[in-house]
Amino acid sequence: MLDVPHLRVLLAVAQHRSISAAAHALSYSQSAVSRRITALEHDVGTPLLLRGSRGVRPTPAGEALIEHARVIMRQLALAEERVRELAGTAGGRLRLGAFASANAGIVPELFSRFSRRYPAVRLSLCGGGPADHLAALRAGELDLALVTEWDLAGERFDGLSLLRLLTDEQLVALPAGHRLAGPGPIGLSELREETWIEGAHPDCLGPLRELCLGLGFEPRVGLCCDDWYGKQRMVAAGMGIGLFPALAVPSLGPGLALRSLDGQFPPRDVYLVLPDRDSRAPATGPLTAVLLELVTGLQDR
């Protein structure tokens, strides 16, 4: 079997066209380089180098082995990089901040998939709102955050990187027995007389200007409920209607009817925010890969 250190020496000699120059580059003695080349020639059963007054050059067999050795070294480098990546995720922790509907709709599956692949990494889900999460990222107290474009207005992103994940349609949620709880899209103008239930940012009525334009006047807000599941139950109980993101549809309970607004209300983009590369936790890359895999699956439905 060919010896990898011998192949490294052969590549160095081929690069420098000199035994002495290769020895200097490798911090070996000339005799050590010569012994490794001799051992390699013994292993393959044929001369690999021709020595002359102008240095050394490979024989045809040497050229062939050098070509393969380069491929082997590239594959070894890739293997070492992969092992280092996995070693970085062999332990440690990751702290994620997310908004309520993301916690209900995507984060559980994200954590489940990641934990099955990297069971030694401790995952934390941190409380607070989007502004808190951005501040915590800058302070090194958080590793990643899920935010919407509604959170980004006026924010500065020095020291942070943004990765767009998906576009999240806003649906209107009605009680299941509501007169408008049929199939198909609905016009905002049909909801003028309704009482709306407001929620916490960014799972709220969104940019009110667009909602006001669609309704023809400012919506009548009857209740404010910051709790995501509480807001659902209020709608199901017939206390009002609300905007609900498509991202969280799998988490919705019974008693609700969802209608598309058919482009009358702007969707929101969802982003992953990370620190700049030099300050990222080792497991950030693998978690991001699992998240992108999950998002791709959602978009293919």
Backbone as CSV, one residue per row, in Angstrom:
resi,resn,N_x,N_y,N_z,CA_x,CA_y,CA_z,C_x,C_y,C_z
1,MET,0.847,-1.196,0.000,0.000,0.000,0.000,0.884,1.249,0.000
2,LEU,0.493,2.236,-0.802,1.288,3.456,-0.896,1.209,4.252,0.397
3,ASP,2.337,4.839,0.750,2.444,5.612,1.991,2.179,7.091,1.677
4,VAL,1.215,7.688,2.404,0.837,9.077,2.124,2.001,10.045,2.329
5,PRO,2.786,9.956,3.425,3.940,10.862,3.559,4.929,10.741,2.395
6,HIS,5.103,9.526,1.864,5.981,9.366,0.703,5.411,10.112,-0.501
7,LEU,4.090,10.051,-0.671,3.461,10.760,-1.788,3.622,12.272,-1.644
8,ARG,3.540,12.766,-0.414,3.747,14.205,-0.188,5.158,14.612,-0.609
9,VAL,6.139,13.778,-0.295,7.524,14.062,-0.672,7.662,14.048,-2.189
10,LEU,7.041,13.075,-2.850,7.102,13.001,-4.313,6.519,14.274,-4.939
11,LEU,5.398,14.746,-4.425,4.783,15.960,-4.955,5.695,17.176,-4.747
12,ALA,6.362,17.222,-3.596,7.270,18.349,-3.334,8.453,18.324,-4.302
13,VAL,9.002,17.144,-4.544,10.133,17.036,-5.481,9.676,17.418,-6.885
14,ALA,8.474,16.962,-7.293,7.963,17.296,-8.619,7.738,18.794,-8.751
15,GLN,7.273,19.429,-7.674,7.012,20.872,-7.719,8.300,21.672,-7.838
16,HIS,9.315,21.280,-7.053,10.547,22.071,-6.996,11.612,21.595,-7.983
17,ARG,11.407,20.394,-8.592,12.356,19.827,-9.549,13.746,19.672,-8.942
18,SER,13.780,19.464,-7.625,15.074,19.375,-6.945,14.881,18.655,-5.619
19,ILE,15.784,17.713,-5.336,15.756,17.015,-4.053,16.058,17.996,-2.916
20,SER,17.072,18.836,-3.103,17.478,19.746,-2.028,16.404,20.806,-1.776
21,ALA,15.773,21.339,-2.847,14.726,22.354,-2.663,13.505,21.741,-1.983
22,ALA,13.174,20.502,-2.349,12.049,19.826,-1.701,12.353,19.582,-0.228
23,ALA,13.580,19.196,0.068,13.968,18.964,1.453,13.847,20.252,2.267
24,HIS,14.283,21.366,1.679,14.183,22.652,2.378,12.712,23.023,2.619
25,ALA,11.846,22.828,1.606,10.433,23.179,1.747,9.742,22.321,2.802
26,LEU,10.167,21.076,2.911,9.534,20.150,3.861,10.219,20.126,5.225
27,SER,11.336,20.865,5.347,12.144,20.840,6.578,12.690,19.434,6.846
28,TYR,13.053,18.733,5.773,13.668,17.424,5.872,15.142,17.565,5.477
29,SER,15.930,16.541,5.774,17.284,16.467,5.216,17.186,15.892,3.801
30,GLN,18.201,16.169,2.982,18.197,15.625,1.617,18.177,14.109,1.631
31,SER,18.917,13.530,2.573,18.963,12.062,2.641,17.595,11.482,3.003
32,ALA,16.843,12.191,3.866,15.513,11.705,4.234,14.581,11.727,3.024
33,VAL,14.673,12.793,2.218,13.847,12.863,1.005,14.235,11.736,0.049
34,SER,15.524,11.534,-0.142,15.987,10.473,-1.046,15.514,9.106,-0.571
35,ARG,15.557,8.859,0.759,15.123,7.557,1.275,13.630,7.341,1.014
36,ARG,12.826,8.390,1.156,11.378,8.242,0.945,11.077,7.986,-0.536
37,ILE,11.790,8.655,-1.426,11.581,8.415,-2.851,11.996,6.979,-3.206
38,THR,13.132,6.540,-2.661,13.599,5.162,-2.919,12.578,4.157,-2.405
39,ALA,12.024,4.406,-1.207,11.020,3.498,-0.642,9.769,3.470,-1.507
40,LEU,9.391,4.619,-2.037,8.189,4.681,-2.878,8.436,3.930,-4.184
41,GLU,9.615,4.090,-4.761,9.948,3.368,-6.000,9.963,1.861,-5.746
42,HIS,10.410,1.464,-4.583,10.388,0.043,-4.228,8.954,-0.460,-4.130
43,ASP,8.055,0.374,-3.558,6.654,-0.039,-3.398,5.963,-0.229,-4.745
44,VAL,6.252,0.660,-5.717,5.564,0.563,-7.008,6.331,-0.302,-8.009
45,GLY,7.603,-0.590,-7.697,8.375,-1.501,-8.538,8.939,-0.880,-9.796
46,THR,9.100,0.437,-9.818,9.657,1.087,-11.008,10.220,2.448,-10.634
47,PRO,11.204,2.965,-11.360,11.731,4.303,-11.071,10.653,5.368,-11.309
48,LEU,10.707,6.380,-10.462,9.734,7.471,-10.555,10.379,8.786,-10.950
49,LEU,11.687,8.928,-10.720,12.383,10.174,-11.012,13.650,9.886,-11.802
50,LEU,13.961,10.805,-12.723,15.234,10.766,-13.439,16.081,11.900,-12.904
51,ARG,17.290,11.571,-12.434,18.178,12.556,-11.847,19.209,12.988,-12.876
52,GLY,19.392,14.306,-12.992,20.367,14.812,-13.947,21.038,16.049,-13.408
53,SER,21.911,16.644,-14.247,22.680,17.811,-13.804,21.785,19.017,-13.561
54,ARG,20.627,19.065,-14.193,19.702,20.173,-14.025,18.565,19.862,-13.048
55,GLY,18.803,18.869,-12.214,17.787,18.518,-11.228,17.124,17.198,-11.562
56,VAL,15.891,17.035,-11.145,15.187,15.777,-11.358,13.907,16.056,-12.142
57,ARG,13.496,15.034,-12.882,12.207,15.103,-13.569,11.540,13.732,-13.483
58,PRO,10.207,13.709,-13.515,9.528,12.425,-13.353,9.626,11.551,-14.598
59,THR,9.668,10.258,-14.379,9.525,9.284,-15.457,8.043,9.226,-15.841
60,PRO,7.684,8.535,-16.924,6.253,8.383,-17.236,5.462,7.768,-16.080
61,ALA,6.061,6.788,-15.425,5.382,6.206,-14.254,5.260,7.246,-13.136
62,GLY,6.321,8.060,-12.976,6.277,9.115,-11.972,5.197,10.144,-12.265
63,GLU,5.060,10.540,-13.549,4.015,11.487,-13.938,2.635,10.933,-13.584
64,ALA,2.419,9.665,-13.895,1.122,9.050,-13.609,0.845,9.033,-12.101
65,LEU,1.862,8.661,-11.306,1.656,8.609,-9.869,1.462,10.005,-9.283
66,ILE,2.179,10.992,-9.811,2.028,12.379,-9.336,0.602,12.868,-9.585
67,GLU,0.050,12.546,-10.755,-1.327,12.952,-11.068,-2.306,12.364,-10.057
68,HIS,-2.162,11.092,-9.759,-3.034,10.452,-8.778,-2.788,10.988,-7.370
69,ALA,-1.510,11.267,-7.072,-1.181,11.774,-5.735,-1.858,13.126,-5.488
70,ARG,-1.928,13.959,-6.519,-2.603,15.255,-6.351,-4.079,15.061,-6.010
71,VAL,-4.728,14.116,-6.680,-6.136,13.820,-6.383,-6.284,13.303,-4.959
72,ILE,-5.378,12.420,-4.562,-5.424,11.856,-3.208,-5.272,12.953,-2.161
73,MET,-4.336,13.881,-2.395,-4.117,14.956,-1.420,-5.330,15.875,-1.323
74,ARG,-5.979,16.146,-2.475,-7.190,16.972,-2.434,-8.295,16.276,-1.649
75,GLN,-8.441,14.982,-1.861,-9.473,14.243,-1.138,-9.170,14.179,0.356
76,LEU,-7.911,14.034,0.702,-7.529,14.040,2.116,-7.825,15.389,2.758
77,ALA,-7.558,16.467,2.022,-7.840,17.806,2.557,-9.325,17.993,2.798
78,LEU,-10.145,17.503,1.849,-11.595,17.588,2.031,-12.043,16.766,3.226
79,ALA,-11.449,15.589,3.392,-11.801,14.736,4.523,-11.434,15.403,5.847
80,GLU,-10.256,16.016,5.889,-9.827,16.705,7.111,-10.762,17.868,7.438
81,GLU,-11.176,18.609,6.399,-12.080,19.736,6.615,-13.430,19.255,7.156
82,ARG,-13.920,18.148,6.585,-15.205,17.602,7.048,-15.115,17.122,8.486
83,VAL,-14.023,16.461,8.823,-13.848,15.971,10.192,-13.772,17.131,11.178
84,ARG,-13.055,18.205,10.785,-12.985,19.373,11.664,-14.360,19.992,11.868
85,GLU,-15.163,20.000,10.786,-16.519,20.541,10.901,-17.351,19.724,11.875
86,LEU,-17.255,18.388,11.735,-18.016,17.525,12.640,-17.486,17.614,14.067
87,ALA,-16.182,17.772,14.203,-15.614,17.916,15.542,-16.128,19.177,16.204
88,GLY,-16.327,20.222,15.398,-16.856,21.466,15.946,-18.274,21.335,16.428
89,THR,-19.040,20.381,15.843,-20.418,20.177,16.275,-20.549,18.982,17.210
90,ALA,-19.420,18.473,17.676,-19.485,17.338,18.591,-19.976,17.753,19.964
91,GLY,-19.961,19.024,20.240,-20.419,19.518,21.533,-20.751,20.984,21.425
92,GLY,-20.768,21.645,22.555,-21.066,23.062,22.551,-22.550,23.335,22.578
93,ARG,-22.906,24.578,22.252,-24.310,24.971,22.323,-24.636,25.943,21.202
94,LEU,-25.924,26.061,20.924,-26.439,27.050,19.986,-27.661,27.710,20.619
95,ARG,-27.715,29.040,20.547,-28.826,29.796,21.125,-29.559,30.510,19.997
96,LEU,-30.844,30.189,19.873,-31.662,30.750,18.800,-32.745,31.637,19.391
97,GLY,-32.979,32.766,18.735,-34.124,33.609,19.053,-35.070,33.607,17.862
98,ALA,-36.377,33.570,18.111,-37.348,33.537,17.019,-38.651,34.182,17.470
99,PHE,-39.462,34.576,16.501,-40.762,35.162,16.806,-41.792,34.052,17.002
100,ALA,-42.956,34.393,17.552,-43.898,33.382,18.053,-44.386,32.411,16.992
101,SER,-44.791,32.901,15.824,-45.323,31.978,14.822,-44.229,31.088,14.241
102,ALA,-42.978,31.557,14.219,-41.868,30.692,13.804,-41.636,29.605,14.846
103,ASN,-41.740,29.971,16.128,-41.607,28.971,17.194,-42.684,27.906,17.085
104,ALA,-43.869,28.313,16.646,-44.970,27.360,16.521,-44.886,26.561,15.230
105,GLY,-44.363,27.186,14.158,-44.482,26.559,12.858,-43.259,25.859,12.321
106,ILE,-42.043,26.343,12.656,-40.855,25.797,12.003,-39.763,25.373,12.972
107,VAL,-39.662,26.051,14.105,-38.563,25.777,15.036,-38.627,24.369,15.627
108,PRO,-39.799,23.839,15.999,-39.797,22.475,16.553,-39.206,21.437,15.607
109,GLU,-39.580,21.488,14.337,-39.036,20.525,13.372,-37.552,20.786,13.125
110,LEU,-37.155,22.057,13.117,-35.741,22.401,12.961,-34.921,21.787,14.080
111,PHE,-35.337,21.987,15.312,-34.605,21.450,16.454,-34.604,19.928,16.449
112,SER,-35.737,19.334,16.059,-35.821,17.874,16.039,-34.846,17.278,15.026
113,ARG,-34.829,17.819,13.820,-33.915,17.294,12.792,-32.457,17.490,13.192
114,PHE,-32.150,18.692,13.681,-30.763,18.972,14.042,-30.301,18.070,15.188
115,SER,-31.154,17.879,16.187,-30.766,17.075,17.353,-30.539,15.616,16.988
116,ARG,-31.279,15.118,16.013,-31.055,13.739,15.583,-29.685,13.583,14.927
117,ARG,-29.235,14.623,14.228,-27.952,14.539,13.526,-26.771,14.933,14.408
118,TYR,-26.998,15.861,15.318,-25.913,16.377,16.173,-26.381,16.349,17.634
119,PRO,-26.535,15.154,18.190,-27.160,15.036,19.518,-26.363,15.665,20.657
120,ALA,-25.066,15.913,20.463,-24.262,16.454,21.556,-24.332,17.973,21.661
121,VAL,-24.926,18.636,20.661,-25.037,20.095,20.709,-26.265,20.482,21.526
122,ARG,-26.060,21.343,22.516,-27.171,21.806,23.351,-27.862,22.988,22.677
123,LEU,-29.144,22.839,22.423,-29.924,23.884,21.774,-30.708,24.673,22.811
124,SER,-30.732,25.989,22.644,-31.513,26.857,23.525,-32.399,27.747,22.664
125,LEU,-33.635,27.941,23.119,-34.547,28.871,22.474,-34.751,30.027,23.441
126,CYS,-34.352,31.208,23.017,-34.320,32.361,23.919,-35.557,33.226,23.751
127,GLY,-36.031,33.779,24.852,-37.201,34.629,24.846,-36.886,36.038,24.394
128,GLY,-37.917,36.874,24.422,-37.747,38.261,24.005,-38.278,38.488,22.609
129,GLY,-38.316,39.751,22.200,-38.795,40.119,20.887,-37.667,40.285,19.901
130,PRO,-38.009,40.572,18.638,-36.975,40.705,17.600,-35.901,41.736,17.927
131,ALA,-36.279,42.878,18.480,-35.271,43.895,18.817,-34.306,43.363,19.874
132,ASP,-34.846,42.607,20.849,-33.991,41.990,21.870,-33.015,41.013,21.238
133,HIS,-33.507,40.250,20.262,-32.657,39.239,19.637,-31.516,39.872,18.845
134,LEU,-31.803,40.943,18.123,-30.745,41.611,17.366,-29.685,42.190,18.303
135,ALA,-30.135,42.767,19.416,-29.182,43.301,20.392,-28.349,42.178,21.006
136,ALA,-28.997,41.032,21.292,-28.274,39.900,21.885,-27.259,39.309,20.913
137,LEU,-27.577,39.298,19.622,-26.614,38.835,18.622,-25.358,39.702,18.643
138,ARG,-25.553,41.004,18.699,-24.404,41.910,18.709,-23.580,41.747,19.982
139,ALA,-24.237,41.424,21.077,-23.544,41.284,22.353,-22.925,39.902,22.539
140,GLY,-23.120,39.008,21.570,-22.593,37.654,21.705,-23.393,36.775,22.633
141,GLU,-24.616,37.183,22.953,-25.466,36.416,23.858,-26.450,35.521,23.109
142,LEU,-26.418,35.564,21.785,-27.289,34.770,20.934,-26.481,34.382,19.707
143,ASP,-26.772,33.192,19.141,-26.006,32.707,17.996,-26.724,32.908,16.669
144,LEU,-28.048,32.833,16.677,-28.833,33.011,15.464,-30.180,33.599,15.853
145,ALA,-30.849,34.232,14.878,-32.192,34.747,15.140,-33.017,34.686,13.866
146,LEU,-34.272,34.334,14.012,-35.236,34.399,12.926,-36.023,35.687,13.080
147,VAL,-36.063,36.491,12.025,-36.790,37.754,12.062,-37.543,37.914,10.745
148,THR,-38.485,38.849,10.713,-39.182,39.168,9.481,-38.698,40.522,8.979
149,GLU,-39.031,40.823,7.732,-38.629,42.121,7.190,-39.270,43.271,7.953
150,TRP,-40.388,43.011,8.632,-41.028,44.061,9.432,-40.138,44.474,10.603
151,ASP,-39.207,43.593,10.976,-38.303,43.901,12.092,-37.073,44.681,11.645
152,LEU,-36.864,44.770,10.337,-35.588,45.280,9.842,-35.581,46.779,9.569
153,ALA,-36.752,47.375,9.495,-36.815,48.796,9.158,-36.060,49.626,10.196
154,GLY,-35.129,50.434,9.720,-34.379,51.321,10.604,-33.253,50.649,11.356
155,GLU,-33.072,49.329,11.189,-32.006,48.632,11.905,-30.673,48.766,11.166
156,ARG,-29.598,48.781,11.915,-28.257,48.726,11.354,-27.735,47.303,11.503
157,PHE,-26.983,46.850,10.500,-26.560,45.454,10.508,-25.050,45.296,10.463
158,ASP,-24.335,46.289,11.016,-22.893,46.130,11.142,-22.607,44.969,12.093
159,GLY,-21.727,44.080,11.664,-21.384,42.916,12.483,-22.355,41.759,12.345
160,LEU,-23.384,41.900,11.499,-24.381,40.850,11.330,-24.533,40.519,9.845
161,SER,-24.988,39.304,9.575,-25.267,38.866,8.210,-26.705,38.395,8.116
162,LEU,-27.359,38.688,6.978,-28.746,38.302,6.761,-28.832,37.255,5.658
163,LEU,-29.646,36.239,5.898,-29.908,35.203,4.902,-31.417,35.103,4.723
164,ARG,-31.910,35.458,3.536,-33.343,35.374,3.281,-33.757,33.911,3.165
165,LEU,-34.833,33.533,3.872,-35.270,32.144,3.903,-36.507,31.891,3.048
166,LEU,-37.538,32.727,3.209,-38.789,32.469,2.507,-39.667,33.712,2.532
167,THR,-40.695,33.697,1.681,-41.728,34.724,1.688,-42.971,34.131,2.324
168,ASP,-43.479,34.814,3.338,-44.557,34.288,4.177,-45.856,35.050,3.894
169,GLU,-46.816,34.386,3.270,-48.100,35.006,2.953,-48.911,35.245,4.226
170,GLN,-49.621,36.354,4.251,-50.512,36.649,5.366,-51.936,36.238,4.992
171,LEU,-52.540,35.384,5.812,-53.899,34.895,5.617,-54.822,35.552,6.636
172,VAL,-56.111,35.576,6.348,-57.064,36.059,7.341,-57.700,34.843,7.999
173,ALA,-57.718,34.853,9.326,-58.300,33.755,10.100,-59.673,34.178,10.601
174,LEU,-60.653,33.329,10.343,-62.040,33.568,10.738,-62.520,32.419,11.615
175,PRO,-63.528,32.653,12.448,-64.144,31.508,13.132,-64.713,30.538,12.102
176,ALA,-64.672,29.260,12.397,-65.096,28.244,11.427,-66.533,28.458,10.955
177,GLY,-67.394,29.001,11.798,-68.784,29.211,11.418,-69.062,30.579,10.831
178,HIS,-68.057,31.346,10.521,-68.236,32.705,10.018,-68.899,32.695,8.640
179,ARG,-69.659,33.718,8.337,-70.375,33.810,7.056,-69.416,33.836,5.862
180,LEU,-68.157,34.242,6.072,-67.179,34.324,4.990,-66.178,33.164,5.009
181,ALA,-66.476,32.124,5.784,-65.514,31.032,5.984,-65.579,29.990,4.880
182,GLY,-65.795,30.423,3.648,-65.833,29.489,2.534,-64.473,29.319,1.893
183,PRO,-64.411,28.584,0.780,-63.128,28.378,0.082,-62.748,29.586,-0.761
184,GLY,-61.530,29.601,-1.227,-61.078,30.631,-2.148,-60.639,31.900,-1.470
185,PRO,-60.068,32.813,-2.244,-59.581,34.074,-1.676,-60.732,34.990,-1.275
186,ILE,-60.383,35.972,-0.463,-61.363,36.915,0.041,-60.825,38.329,-0.158
187,GLY,-61.707,39.265,-0.374,-61.291,40.645,-0.518,-61.284,41.367,0.820
188,LEU,-60.289,42.210,1.040,-60.240,42.969,2.294,-61.493,43.825,2.476
189,SER,-62.037,44.290,1.361,-63.223,45.147,1.467,-64.407,44.418,2.077
190,GLU,-64.407,43.078,2.014,-65.490,42.291,2.607,-65.398,42.243,4.127
191,LEU,-64.270,42.712,4.683,-64.031,42.597,6.125,-64.179,43.930,6.848
192,ARG,-64.816,44.903,6.208,-64.889,46.246,6.786,-65.616,46.284,8.123
193,GLU,-66.607,45.446,8.286,-67.417,45.509,9.501,-66.912,44.593,10.611
194,GLU,-65.788,43.932,10.375,-65.298,42.951,11.344,-64.497,43.610,12.464
195,THR,-64.502,42.935,13.597,-63.623,43.294,14.710,-62.344,42.474,14.598
196,TRP,-61.215,43.142,14.737,-59.922,42.480,14.562,-59.270,42.207,15.913
197,ILE,-58.515,41.120,15.944,-57.733,40.762,17.135,-56.267,41.013,16.802
198,GLU,-55.655,41.884,17.564,-54.255,42.245,17.351,-53.355,41.306,18.145
199,GLY,-52.117,41.125,17.661,-51.149,40.283,18.356,-49.838,41.016,18.542
200,ALA,-48.863,40.287,19.047,-47.544,40.872,19.277,-46.781,40.974,17.962
201,HIS,-45.922,41.974,17.856,-45.056,42.114,16.683,-44.055,40.963,16.669
202,PRO,-43.790,40.351,15.492,-44.314,40.673,14.174,-45.549,39.868,13.781
203,ASP,-46.143,39.098,14.709,-47.366,38.349,14.408,-48.576,39.220,14.740
204,CYS,-48.679,40.297,14.007,-49.677,41.317,14.325,-50.445,41.652,13.048
205,LEU,-51.098,42.786,13.037,-51.813,43.211,11.837,-50.882,43.804,10.790
206,GLY,-49.594,43.777,11.071,-48.620,44.144,10.070,-48.574,45.632,9.801
207,PRO,-48.113,46.006,8.615,-48.086,47.427,8.244,-49.517,47.954,8.140
208,LEU,-49.965,48.721,9.110,-51.369,49.133,9.180,-51.783,49.971,7.974
209,ARG,-50.836,50.652,7.353,-51.191,51.478,6.195,-51.826,50.617,5.099
210,GLU,-51.197,49.461,4.791,-51.727,48.581,3.760,-53.092,48.026,4.155
211,LEU,-53.252,47.678,5.428,-54.530,47.148,5.891,-55.611,48.229,5.810
212,CYS,-55.264,49.449,6.195,-56.225,50.557,6.122,-56.639,50.827,4.680
213,LEU,-55.673,50.771,3.759,-56.000,51.019,2.364,-56.942,49.956,1.814
214,GLY,-56.706,48.700,2.201,-57.559,47.618,1.714,-58.959,47.674,2.287
215,LEU,-59.054,48.014,3.565,-60.365,48.083,4.216,-61.125,49.354,3.854
216,GLY,-60.398,50.394,3.572,-61.020,51.683,3.311,-61.026,52.584,4.526
217,PHE,-60.656,52.055,5.674,-60.543,52.842,6.902,-59.731,52.037,7.914
218,GLU,-59.440,52.630,9.042,-58.640,51.950,10.071,-59.424,50.793,10.667
219,PRO,-58.792,49.612,10.802,-59.520,48.456,11.343,-59.963,48.682,12.785
220,ARG,-61.086,48.100,13.115,-61.599,48.186,14.488,-60.975,47.048,15.296
221,VAL,-60.029,47.389,16.168,-59.347,46.390,16.993,-60.100,46.239,18.306
222,GLY,-60.643,45.051,18.531,-61.425,44.816,19.735,-60.625,44.209,20.864
223,LEU,-59.636,43.378,20.509,-58.853,42.677,21.522,-57.383,42.700,21.121
224,CYS,-56.511,42.722,22.093,-55.072,42.561,21.884,-54.622,41.355,22.677
225,CYS,-53.986,40.424,21.996,-53.538,39.198,22.664,-52.157,38.854,22.134
226,ASP,-51.132,39.019,22.950,-49.758,38.760,22.529,-49.421,37.274,22.468
227,ASP,-50.216,36.457,23.119,-49.957,35.020,23.123,-50.469,34.398,21.823
228,TRP,-49.594,33.677,21.124,-49.936,33.137,19.816,-51.129,32.191,19.886
229,TYR,-51.132,31.267,20.833,-52.237,30.317,20.930,-53.485,30.985,21.501
230,GLY,-53.300,31.961,22.369,-54.445,32.703,22.877,-55.170,33.438,21.765
231,LYS,-54.412,34.015,20.844,-54.999,34.715,19.704,-55.816,33.746,18.847
232,GLN,-55.299,32.549,18.639,-56.051,31.543,17.887,-57.378,31.219,18.554
233,ARG,-57.329,31.014,19.859,-58.543,30.603,20.567,-59.573,31.735,20.588
234,MET,-59.095,32.971,20.625,-60.016,34.110,20.579,-60.774,34.131,19.248
235,VAL,-60.045,33.879,18.159,-60.705,33.842,16.858,-61.681,32.665,16.803
236,ALA,-61.236,31.498,17.228,-62.099,30.314,17.189,-63.363,30.508,18.020
237,ALA,-63.265,31.295,19.097,-64.426,31.545,19.965,-65.348,32.616,19.399
238,GLY,-65.012,33.188,18.241,-65.873,34.165,17.613,-65.704,35.576,18.125
239,MET,-64.574,35.862,18.775,-64.361,37.194,19.337,-63.804,38.180,18.324
240,GLY,-63.470,37.719,17.149,-62.932,38.600,16.127,-62.173,37.809,15.078
241,ILE,-61.517,38.521,14.163,-60.712,37.888,13.131,-59.291,38.435,13.228
242,GLY,-58.375,37.845,12.498,-56.998,38.325,12.575,-56.191,37.886,11.375
243,LEU,-55.023,38.468,11.234,-54.067,38.032,10.220,-53.188,36.928,10.802
244,PHE,-53.025,35.859,10.047,-52.219,34.733,10.491,-51.234,34.372,9.385
245,PRO,-49.952,34.170,9.711,-48.955,33.849,8.678,-49.064,32.404,8.210
246,ALA,-48.851,32.200,6.918,-48.881,30.845,6.366,-47.814,29.958,6.994
247,LEU,-46.699,30.545,7.438,-45.625,29.782,8.074,-46.132,28.932,9.224
248,ALA,-47.132,29.451,9.949,-47.588,28.778,11.164,-48.853,27.962,10.961
249,VAL,-49.301,27.796,9.723,-50.544,27.062,9.482,-50.529,25.659,10.096
250,PRO,-49.403,24.899,10.017,-49.423,23.550,10.617,-49.686,23.546,12.116
251,SER,-49.482,24.678,12.772,-49.660,24.710,14.227,-51.055,25.166,14.648
252,LEU,-51.916,25.522,13.703,-53.219,26.073,14.058,-54.137,24.995,14.618
253,GLY,-54.909,25.378,15.624,-55.842,24.464,16.255,-57.177,24.432,15.535
254,PRO,-58.162,23.713,16.099,-59.476,23.590,15.467,-60.292,24.875,15.613
255,GLY,-61.356,24.940,14.832,-62.295,26.049,14.961,-61.956,27.266,14.137
256,LEU,-60.938,27.158,13.252,-60.505,28.300,12.451,-60.712,28.021,10.962
257,ALA,-61.024,29.065,10.226,-61.073,29.004,8.773,-60.097,30.029,8.237
258,LEU,-59.231,29.620,7.321,-58.225,30.509,6.748,-58.600,30.850,5.317
259,ARG,-58.507,32.132,4.976,-58.782,32.583,3.622,-57.578,33.373,3.121
260,SER,-57.233,33.138,1.871,-56.169,33.916,1.247,-56.686,35.306,0.909
261,LEU,-55.811,36.298,1.029,-56.148,37.670,0.655,-55.757,37.969,-0.793
262,ASP,-55.259,36.934,-1.485,-55.037,37.006,-2.932,-54.208,38.225,-3.336
263,GLY,-53.123,38.446,-2.603,-52.205,39.511,-2.961,-52.622,40.903,-2.548
264,GLN,-53.737,41.034,-1.809,-54.186,42.362,-1.403,-53.433,42.892,-0.189
265,PHE,-52.745,42.010,0.498,-51.957,42.421,1.667,-50.545,41.899,1.453
266,PRO,-49.519,42.716,1.641,-48.153,42.290,1.287,-47.662,41.157,2.177
267,PRO,-47.016,40.148,1.588,-46.384,39.114,2.411,-45.159,39.691,3.105
268,ARG,-44.605,38.927,3.995,-43.383,39.354,4.682,-42.285,38.334,4.391
269,ASP,-41.089,38.804,4.186,-39.942,37.911,4.036,-39.404,37.560,5.414
270,VAL,-38.979,36.311,5.556,-38.389,35.829,6.805,-36.897,35.641,6.587
271,TYR,-36.094,36.110,7.537,-34.636,36.088,7.432,-34.021,35.348,8.621
272,LEU,-32.867,34.756,8.353,-32.001,34.272,9.417,-30.898,35.304,9.593
273,VAL,-30.701,35.767,10.817,-29.651,36.742,11.112,-28.561,36.044,11.917
274,LEU,-27.307,36.231,11.493,-26.165,35.593,12.147,-25.078,36.625,12.394
275,PRO,-24.201,36.364,13.351,-23.002,37.204,13.481,-22.114,37.021,12.252
276,ASP,-21.199,37.951,12.043,-20.215,37.769,10.974,-19.433,36.484,11.201
277,ARG,-18.865,35.935,10.148,-18.309,34.583,10.172,-17.292,34.343,11.291
278,ASP,-16.447,35.312,11.568,-15.363,35.090,12.521,-15.866,34.843,13.940
279,SER,-17.091,35.269,14.240,-17.585,35.130,15.609,-18.721,34.116,15.728
280,ARG,-18.894,33.266,14.737,-19.976,32.283,14.782,-19.577,31.045,15.573
281,ALA,-20.553,30.462,16.252,-20.335,29.192,16.950,-20.086,28.091,15.914
282,PRO,-19.301,27.044,16.261,-18.965,26.009,15.284,-20.174,25.322,14.662
283,ALA,-21.263,25.153,15.421,-22.417,24.412,14.910,-23.382,25.281,14.119
284,THR,-23.049,26.574,13.926,-23.953,27.473,13.206,-24.171,27.008,11.768
285,GLY,-23.105,26.625,11.089,-23.215,26.172,9.704,-24.124,24.970,9.545
286,PRO,-23.921,23.902,10.328,-24.827,22.760,10.222,-26.281,23.093,10.524
287,LEU,-26.535,23.952,11.527,-27.927,24.309,11.816,-28.536,25.091,10.649
288,THR,-27.750,25.982,10.052,-28.235,26.735,8.908,-28.565,25.799,7.751
289,ALA,-27.732,24.778,7.538,-27.985,23.815,6.468,-29.285,23.058,6.706
290,VAL,-29.536,22.651,7.940,-30.782,21.945,8.259,-31.978,22.876,8.062
291,LEU,-31.833,24.131,8.446,-32.913,25.106,8.278,-33.232,25.309,6.798
292,LEU,-32.221,25.452,5.964,-32.450,25.633,4.529,-33.105,24.397,3.922
293,GLU,-32.718,23.239,4.380,-33.346,21.995,3.931,-34.832,21.981,4.290
294,LEU,-35.142,22.408,5.503,-36.525,22.435,5.970,-37.344,23.454,5.186
295,VAL,-36.777,24.624,4.964,-37.477,25.681,4.220,-37.740,25.243,2.785
296,THR,-36.766,24.575,2.164,-36.959,24.074,0.801,-38.122,23.102,0.745
297,GLY,-38.245,22.245,1.763,-39.363,21.326,1.830,-40.703,22.037,1.952
298,LEU,-40.730,23.115,2.740,-41.970,23.890,2.885,-42.385,24.518,1.562
299,GLN,-41.425,25.037,0.831,-41.733,25.719,-0.431,-42.138,24.751,-1.519
300,ASP,-41.741,23.468,-1.390,-42.086,22.479,-2.403,-43.470,21.875,-2.202
301,ARG,-44.103,22.207,-1.073,-45.427,21.620,-0.803,-46.483,22.167,-1.764
